[in-house]
């Protein structure tokens, strides 16, 4: 039985990395690309063994996976919020280091993420201009490759080992899709080196075995290249061409977030609508969110003020846990927390609260600020 401490492909990859660096003066990129090709090959063997010979990977428990993810982030200087468990949430916790903010969901199998949770995870990340991330080591019976970025419903997915590398400053180069393994090329470097060697687009494309259109796309960074093409291009041009991917700074803002869909399906409660309308009157941009510890986020572009708000229910037994989670998140998000309800009866005294009567009387932004 294979586990994280006894993984054949990983052991061979480590051995080859050491052997190459010790005995040959290969370029760093060639080392990594060679290892990627071998890693893909041996992962294929691993999958074959898992399916046909019924050799199973021993997955860790989710609680253990959560502990590992939090410890990894803490050890690299990240501040981690409380785990969000007071109600169903699309993320388990948030983490921040300087300007890098990320909402993280930890799963044993990436198939466990639902489309609804993925939409909510992308929406909350979009709302706060940051990254959403899933940490998982498995895809069904297949173990995910380290040093590789996957995607599930347009949310980045990496293994716990890859997360450890990323927070320590070693970023992956490879993106896995249904079509194979791809990399992002430095288009300027490709074009500059091609000119230095006196090669036309047609000539270089012919040497690599690709179309002129494909090479044109690489130079303008319109498309990603396969691992094989990137290896061939690097071999011909003689310089490193592949970019690393810092997913903590890539907020996937080119992906669809479906925030409008979330808002249209959430605003069913009369009190909710009243609060949304009031914040809009006070010139706040309001986004109502689903499957997160708080109910909405509001921002004022003129003052750079952010607010996260929650509607406290009368009979919720876990109100204190919810309040603590939101207070913890507000520190990382750099937003002011505020809680709403009919009255303050079941609300802790040390948290900002606005009752229905107080809210309806507000007419100016300064009045709201004085209550927070």
N, C-alpha and C positions, 0 to 999 in steps of 0.2 A: 504493500500500500504506500502510495506517495503522499507526502504532506509538504508543508513549507520548508521543513528542515531536511527533506530528502527528495529533492526534485531533480530528476535526471537532466533535463534540458538546462536548468539554471546552473547546476554544477559544471556541466560541460562548457557553458557560456563563460563562467568565471575562469575556468582553466584556460580556454582559448584566449581570453582577454589578457591574462598574465603571460601566456606563452608568446603572443604576438608582441606585446610591449617589451619583452625581455630580449627576444632574438632577432627582431626585424625592425628596421627603421621606417615602418609604414606610417603614412599620414593618419592622424587620429580619426578622421572621417572614414577612411578605408577600414580601420579597425571596427568601428561601430557598424558600418554597413555590412561588413562580412559577418559580424556576429548577429546582426538582425536577420540576414538570410538564413544562417544556420539555426537561429532561434525559431523562425517560422517553420523550417523543415522539421525540427524536433517536436515542435508543438503539434504538427500534423501527425507525427508518429504517436504522440501522447494521446491525441484524440482517437486514433485508430485503436490503440490498446484499450482505451476506456470503453469504446463501443463494442468491439469484437471480442476482446479477451476479458471484458468485465472487470478490468482493474480500475478501481474507483479512487478518486481524490478524496481525501478526508477534510471536509470543510470545517472551519471553526464556527463556534456558536456566535450568534449576533451580538450578545453581550460582550463577548471577548473581542469581537471586531470593533465595537464601539470604544472599548477601553484602549485598544491599540491605536485607533485613529486619534483619540484625544491625547494620548501620551506622546504620539509622534508630533503633533502640533505644539503641545506644551514644550517639548524638548527643544524646539526650534524657535522659541520666543513668541509663539502665538498666544493670544488671549482667547480662551474658549468660553462660550456662554454655558448656562445651565442646559441640560438636556430637556428637550421639549416633549413632555409626555402628559400634560394635563388634559390635552384633547388631541384628536388626530391631527398630525402635522406632516407636511410634505418634506420637512427637513428635521434632522435630529438635533442639530446645534449650529451655531454660527461661530466663525473664528476670524480673528483679525490680527494682523501684524503691520504696523504702520498704515499704509494706504491700501493694503491688500485685505479685502473683506470677501468671505466666501460662506455660502450656505451649503451645508453638507448633509447628505443622506447616506447612511451606512447600511448595506444590504449583503446578505450572504450570496444571493444570486441576482444578477441584474434583471432577470425576468420578473422579479418580485415588484419592480416599480410599475405602477399603473399609469396609463396615459394621463389621467386626471391629476395625479401627483406630479408628473413631469411638467404639465402645463403650469401648475401652481408654483413649482420650484423655479421654472424659468421666469414666471411673472414677478416673484418676489425679488429675484436677482436683478431683473430689469428695472424694477422700481427703485432699487438702491444702487444702480450702476456698478454691479459687482458680478461675481461668478457663482454659478450653481455647480455642484459637483457630487457625483455618486462614487462612493468607495465600495468596490466589490471585487472578489477574487474569482467568481465563477459565472459561467453562462451555461446553465443546465449542467451537463456532465463534463463540460469543457472548462479547464482552468484558463483564465485570461492571462495573456502574456504581460510580463513586466516591461517597463520602458516603452509602453505603447499606450496611446490614447484611444479609447473607444467612445461610442456615443449611443445613448438610448433615448429615443424620443427627443432628440436634439439637446440632451444634457450630457456633458462630459462624464466619462466613466474611466477611473484608473484603479489599479490594484493598490493594496495597502503598502506594498514595497515601492511602487512608483510614487505614491504620496510621500513616503519617507525621502526618496531621492529629490523630489520637487522642492520640499520645504528646506532641504539642505543645499539647494542651488543647482542640482543636476537635472536639467529639463529633458523630457523625451523629444525624439525627432519623428517618431512614427505614428501615423493615424491609421487605425483599422476601420475599414468600411466593408460593406457587403461585396464590393468589387475587388478587395484585396488590401494590401498595405501601401500607404502613400506617404510622401514627405513634401514639405514646403521648401521650394528653392529660393535662393537669393537671386532674383531676376537681374538686378543691377550687376552683380558679380558675374553671372553667366554672360551678359551682353558685353561687359568690359573685357573679360578674358577672351571672348570670341574675337573682338576687334583687335586685341593685342596679338593674337595668333593669325590675323588676316583671314579669318574664316567667314564666309557668307552664311546666312541663315540656312540656305539650301544645302550648302556643303556640310555644315555641322549636323544638320538634321539627317542627312544621308549617312554620315559616319556613325550616328547613334542608332539609326534604324527607325526613326520616327518621322512624322510629317512636318512640313514647314509650319503649318498652323499650330501644331502642338508646341514646337519650340518657341514660336511667337508668344503663345500663352504662358510658357514658363518664364520668359524674359519679362513679361509684364505682370507676372504673379497673378494671372487670371485663373490658372488651374494648378492642381498638385500633380506631382510626378510619381510614378511607381518607384518602388525601391530599386528595381532592376535598371530603369532608365536613369535614375539619379546616380547610381553606381557607375554606369557607362559614361555619363556626362562628366563626372568628376575625374574619371580615369583619363579621358581625352583632354580636358581643360587643365588638369593638374593642380586644382585649387579646391578647398572645401566649399561646397555650394549649399548645403542643407541647413536650414534654420532650425534652431530648437524652439519649442513651444512652451511658453510660460502661461499655463492655463489660469493661473491666479490673476493674470492681467488681461486675459482674453475673455471679455464678458459675453461673447456670443451674441452681440447686438444685431448680427445679421440674421438671427433666427426669429421665427414667429413666436410671440409671447402670449397671444390670446388674452391680453388683459381685458379688452373690451368684452370678451365672452364671459370672463369671470364676473365683471361688474353687472352685466345684464342678468345673470343668474343668481346673484347674491342679494340684491336689494329688494327683499320681499317684506321685511319688517318695517312697520311705520316709523318706529323710533330711529331705525338705521337711516331711512330716507331723510328724516328731519335733520339728523346730524350731518349727512352728506351735503344737503342743501345749505345748511348754515355755514359750513366750512367753505363751500363754493362762493357764498356771498361775501365771505371775508377774504376772498382772492387767494384761496389755497387750491392747489391741484390735488384732487383726492382720488386715490386708487383703493377700491375695496378688494380684498384678497380672500381666497378660500384656503382651507387646510393649512393655516399657519396659526401660531399662538395668539396673534392679534387680529383684529378684524379689518383695519384699514390703515393706510399710510397717507399722510398729507404733507405737502411741501409748499413753501412760499418762495418763489424764485427771487423776489425782491430782497428778502432778508436771509436767504439760505437756511431758513428754519425748517426742520423736519419734525413731524409728530407721528407716533404710532399710537393708535387708539384701540380700545377694546370695550365691547358692550358686556357688562357683567350681568349674568342671569341670576334670577332670584334664588333658584334652588340648586345651584351648582355646589357640589360638595368639595370640589378641588379649586375653589376660587383663590385661596392663598398660594397654591402651586402655580396657577396661571399668572397671578400678579408677579410672583418672584421670577418666573421665566421672562415675562415681558420687561421687567425692570433690568434683568441681566442683558437681554437683547438690546435694549435701548442704549446701554453704555457702548456696546460694540458698533451699533449702527450709527451712533452719534445723533440720536433723535430723542425728543422729549416724550415720555410716556404719559398718557392720559386715559382715565377710565370713565365710562358713562353708565348711567342707570337711572332708575326712577328716584332712588334715594341712596344714601351712603350706609344704610343699615348693616350690610354684611361686608363692607369694604374696609380694609386696614386703614388706619388714620394717617399713616405716613406716606400715602400715595396720592398723587393729584387726581381729583375726582370732580366731575361736572354732572350735576343733576339736570333733569329735563327743564325745570324752571329756570335754572341759571343759564342754561344754553339758549333758551328762547329769548332771554333779555339781551344777549350779546348783540352789539351792532357795529363794533369796531375791533380791529385786530389787536390794538393795545389792551382792550378789556380782556380779551382771551389770554394774552400773554401774562397779565397780572394774576390770573387764576392758576397758571401752570407752575 
